[in-house]
Amino acid sequence: MKRLALSSNQRNWIVFLGAASITATVSGLYLGAAGIRDATIGVTLRSSAHASFIVLLVIFVARPLRQMFRTPFTASLLRNRRLLGIAFAGIHFAHLGLIFYRDRHIADYSFSLIENALGGLIYLFIFLMFLTSFDATARALGARNWRILHKLGLYAILVAFLQTIVPDSREQVFSINGVLTLVAAVAIVIRLTAFLAKRQRA
């Protein structure tokens, strides 16, 4: 039987909904087992944020790794970078749902858009980057504007993440935040190395 080929837009929706569903399901299973409290919802929020940050770092180094290492793996990584961005958006869609769930079910927690203006700006970038990851919207935006939006958004989201995970005490250096900060530093070095190598060749 001949397999039906999916369009790029269909793949985008499958990845987005899949990433959001997996995040929501895992979070729901954990809350069902651990109980719904502020601390346990906080665990799901941190876990989904950490997972999305790892995906973001892979996106961040996809092109530099391809420039430095011409291998089938780096080619596949670069080719699927858009789908990784879609997955990132899906995880953060579920993450936002957990924030609203926390606001509704935890009496001592209240969400204020004014107090979380930076978070709102980052979600605006995520929404715009997701929206322009489809063929029609990408064409309507234009190649140059698309590159500006996605590069600006990538750096803005990375900086926002770093502000929240960089350890602010000696104890946190050996926590998951310390590990992610180290991985982020390696990713930045990879990107800088590729950039300098490209300038030298030019």
N, C-alpha and C positions, 0 to 999 in steps of 0.2 A: 504494500500500500504506500502510495506517495505521501510523504510528510508535508503538511501545510507549513509554508514558510511564514514567519512572523515579520511584520513591518517593524521598523525601528521604534515607532511610537508605541506599538503594542508591547515591545520588549521593555520600553521605559515604564509603562504602567505596571507590568508584571513585577519588575524589580522594585518599584516604589511601594506597591501594595504588599509585596512579599516582605520587604525590609520592615515596613510599619507593622505588619501583622506579627512577624516573629518577635519584634521588640515588645509589642503589647502582650502577646501570649506569654512570653517568658516572664515579663513583669507581673502579669496576672497570676501565673502559677506560683511565683515567689510570694506575692502578697497573700495568696490563699493559704500557703503553708506557714508563713511567718506572722500573719496577722496584719491588719491595716492600721498602722500607726504612723506618726510623722517620721520616725526613724527608719521604718521599713520602706516607706515611699521614697525617702531620701536615698536609700540604697539603690532603688530602681532608677532614680534620676541620675545618680552618679554613674551607675553601670552603663546606662544608655548613652550618656555623654562621653564616657571613656571609649565605648565601642565606636561611636561616630568620629571621635578624634583620631582613632587609629585609621579609619577609612579616609579621613581628611589628609592625613600624612602620606598615605599611599598615593592619593591624587596629587599631592604636592610634589612628590619625587618622581612621578611617572615619566614625564618628559626628560628631566635631567638624567635619569638612569638610562633612558633610551639613547640620549646623546653620548653618554659615556661608555655604554656597553651594548653593542649591537648583537643581541641574542634573541631567540624566539620568545623568551619570557618577557623581556622588556618591551618587545613589539606588541605582545598580547596585553601587557599592562597599559601601554599608551592607547591601544585600540579600544580598550574597555573603560577608559577613564571617564567617559560620560556616564556610563552605567554605574560606575562607582559613585559619581556625584548624585545620581538619582537615588542610590541606596542610602547615601548620607542624608538626603532630604527625607526619605522615608523613615529613617530612625528618628530624625528630629521632629517629624510630624507626631510620632508616638510619644516622644519626649515632651512635647508641648501638651499633649493630651494628659500625661501624668501630672504636669504642673497644674492644669485646671482641676484634675481629680483631687489633688492635694488641697487646692484652695477650697473645694466644695466639702471635703470630708474631714479636714483637720481644723478644729475651731481656733487654735492658736496661730494658724498660718493664714495670711492674706496676701493675695497677689495684687500688686499695683503696677500698672503700665508705666506710670510716671517715674517710679523708683527703679524700674527696670528698662529704662530708655535704651541702654546699650543692647540689651537682649532683644528688644523690639527691632532695633536697627539690623541686628544680625539675622533675625528671622525674616526681615524684609529682603535682605540679600539672598537668603536661602530660597525664598519664594520666587524672586525674580530669576535666579539662576535655574531653578527647577522649571519655571514657566518657559524659559528660552532654551530648554534642552530638547524641545520638540522641533521637528523639521520646519513646520510652517512659521512658528514664532521666531526661530533662529534666522530664517530667511528674511522675515519682516524687519528684524532688528538690524540686520546687516553684519557682515563678517567683522568689520573693524569695531563697531559698537559692541558686538558679542564678546570679542576678546577683551575689551576694556572692562565690561561689566564682570566677566568671570574672573579676570585677573584681580581686579579691585576687590571683588567679593571674597576670593580665595584668601588674600592677605588679611582682609578685615576679620574674617572668621578665625583665621589662625591666631591673630593677635588677641582677639577676644578670648579664645580658648587658653592661650598662654597666661593671660591675666588671672584665670581661675585655677590653673593647675600648678603654676610655679610654686614650689615649696616656700613657705614663709617662716619655717622653723626647722631646727636641726632634726627633729623627729620625723617631719614630713619628707625629708630627703630619702629615707628608706621605705617610703610608702609607694602606693601606685602612682601618686602624683609625681614623685621623684623619678620613677621609671619612665613615665610618659614625657617628662621634661627632658630627660636624657635622649629618648628616641626622637623628640622634636628637634633637639640640638643637632643630632646626626643628620636629620632630614634637611635642616637649614644648611649644614656644611656641604651636603651633596648638591643642593641647588646652587650654592655659591661657587662650588668647584666647577660645575658644568657651565655656569655663566662666564666665569673667568676663562675657562678653556675655549669657549666659543669666541670671546672677544680677542683672545690671543691668536686664534686661527684667522679671524677677520683682519 
